[in-house]
Structures are given as structure tokens and as C-alpha cells.
Amino acid sequence: MGRLDGKIAVITGAASGIGRGTAEVFAKEGAKLVIADRGCHLAEALGSQASFIRTDVASGPEIPAAVEHAVRRFGRLDIMFNNAGFDGARDGIAELTEEGWDATMAVAEWVTGHALVVDGGVMTGTSWNTQSPMRDELRALAGEG
């Protein structure tokens, strides 16, 4: 019996990195997943316990759509793992365009500033801190230390 048996989770940014690792660990632990990302084949690999919805977290309407997808597909939502992000605009401050600034802030705002009320559930997210205890917890769950 897994630690997440019967739980329903939405994971943003699950196409790669921490998000993908989290989705794989959650699946291994028994959760049903909605993979919310701009593109990913992970849901196919995980089979019937996972579903994909194209989601760009910088686009406001796509965020609630991912939650609605989870509720339609699995009946409820227990866990919201906000992981999506990107490195942002790489221009120096003098060369930074308004579009680059807006794109960076749109993702950063959603990842750090939105809170969903999930009745009886949990909402969490990653941060830019690579020394995060979450990383160690995920590694432990995956049997990597």
C-alpha cells in the first residue's frame, strides 16, 4: 500500500526535472495524477492512473482548467503541486524587453502567489532553492537516499 493510495494530484511542470520526478514518485505511491504542462508523454507511460492536460501557468484560464480536468476525470482534487516555472528572460537588465519581463513575472506570480482552496487537501510547490528539503523527501520516496 502506497503513501498516496486513493489521492488525486495535479502536478504542474511535470514534463521534466522535479515535476517529472514528483509525478513518478506520486504514481509509485498510488496517486492518480493530472500532468499539467505545455507538452508531455509521461501520462501515457503511467497508464490509466494519469491524465494529461496542456497547461501554460502564465495563462490564467488554463490553471483552473487543470483543476476542473482533475475533478471531471477523477472526481475530486486532494493535492496541488505547483512546480512549473522557467529560467525567465536571460537578457541583461539594460536589454530586457517588456515582453521578457512580463513572461517571467507571469510564471513567477502564479507559482508563488496563487492559492487554491482544496477542501481537505494539500497545496504545495517548489521554490528556486535547490537545497530544498522537498528535494530530499522526493529522493527518499524514490529510494535514492
C-alpha positions, 0 to 999 in steps of 0.5 A, spaced: 500 500 500 502 506 497 503 513 501 498 516 496 493 510 495 486 513 493 489 521 492 488 525 486 494 530 484 495 535 479 502 536 478 504 542 474 511 542 470 511 535 470 514 534 463 521 534 466 526 535 472 522 535 479 515 535 476 517 529 472 520 526 478 514 528 483 509 525 478 513 518 478 514 518 485 506 520 486 504 514 481 509 509 485 505 511 491 498 510 488 496 517 486 492 518 480 495 524 477 493 530 472 500 532 468 499 539 467 504 542 462 505 545 455 507 538 452 508 531 455 508 523 454 509 521 461 501 520 462 501 515 457 507 511 460 503 511 467 497 508 464 490 509 466 492 512 473 494 519 469 491 524 465 494 529 461 492 536 460 496 542 456 497 547 461 501 554 460 501 557 468 502 564 465 495 563 462 490 564 467 484 560 464 488 554 463 490 553 471 483 552 473 482 548 467 487 543 470 483 543 476 476 542 473 480 536 468 482 533 475 475 533 478 471 531 471 476 525 470 477 523 477 472 526 481 475 530 486 482 534 487 486 532 494 493 535 492 496 541 488 503 541 486 505 547 483 512 546 480 512 549 473 516 555 472 522 557 467 529 560 467 525 567 465 528 572 460 536 571 460 537 578 457 541 583 461 537 588 465 539 594 460 536 589 454 530 586 457 524 587 453 517 588 456 515 582 453 521 578 457 519 581 463 512 580 463 513 572 461 517 571 467 513 575 472 507 571 469 510 564 471 513 567 477 506 570 480 502 564 479 507 559 482 508 563 488 502 567 489 496 563 487 492 559 492 487 554 491 482 552 496 482 544 496 477 542 501 481 537 505 487 537 501 494 539 500 497 545 496 504 545 495 510 547 490 517 548 489 521 554 490 528 556 486 532 553 492 535 547 490 537 545 497 530 544 498 528 539 503 522 537 498 528 535 494 530 530 499 523 527 501 522 526 493 529 522 493 527 518 499 520 516 496 524 514 490 529 510 494 535 514 492 537 516 499 
